[in-house]
Amino acid sequence: MQDTSSPDPETTMLLSYLDAQRRHVLGILEGLDEEALHRPVLPSGWSCAGLVRHLALDVERFWFRGVVAGEKAVIDAALTGPDDAWKVGPEVSAKGVLDLYRQETALADAVITSTAPSAAPAWWPTELFGPDGGVRDLREAILHVTVETACHAGHLDAVRELIDGRKWLVLTES
């Protein structure tokens, strides 16, 4: 563990890239109403709310609180809980899902800023994924989550454009 008041410069830099992708996820969804956030747009059937819930539970919570920090409740949920993060029924508010994502990113940040970049993971679910596929240290976990978040932000870009034509990044206007 390290002093949480002053994260290591490498951690600060890596976290800034992860935060940019997190902001992209939330930013591309701004202005969508409840129905649009719950509506499946692609043939695979996921909704924007489902993708954000996946990022909160299967990505932020799993990788940082589970793999890096070894929190027992997170590990137990990963090993025994339902694999249903992508499924968000109409009874679950989109605001609740977005708040969950913000909460999980804040909890993840607490783990990140209190862990040395070279710290080995506390846990890896070999029973789910086998002995390979884990990460060697916190820096690899941050990089993995940044890549996965960026990939899903791109998915949200495409879906948002299909919903109402809004684009996140426009380099040129035609």
Secondary structure, 3 states (H helix, E strand, C coil): CCCCCCCCHHHHHHHHHHHHHHHHHHHHHCCCCHHHHHCCCCCCCCCHHHHHHHHHHHHHHHHHHHHHCCCHHHHHHHHHCCCCCCCCCCCCCHHHHHHHHHHHHHHHHHHHHCCCCCCCCCCCCHHHHCCCCCCCCHHHHHHHHHHHHHHHHHHHHHHHHHHHCCCCCCCCCC
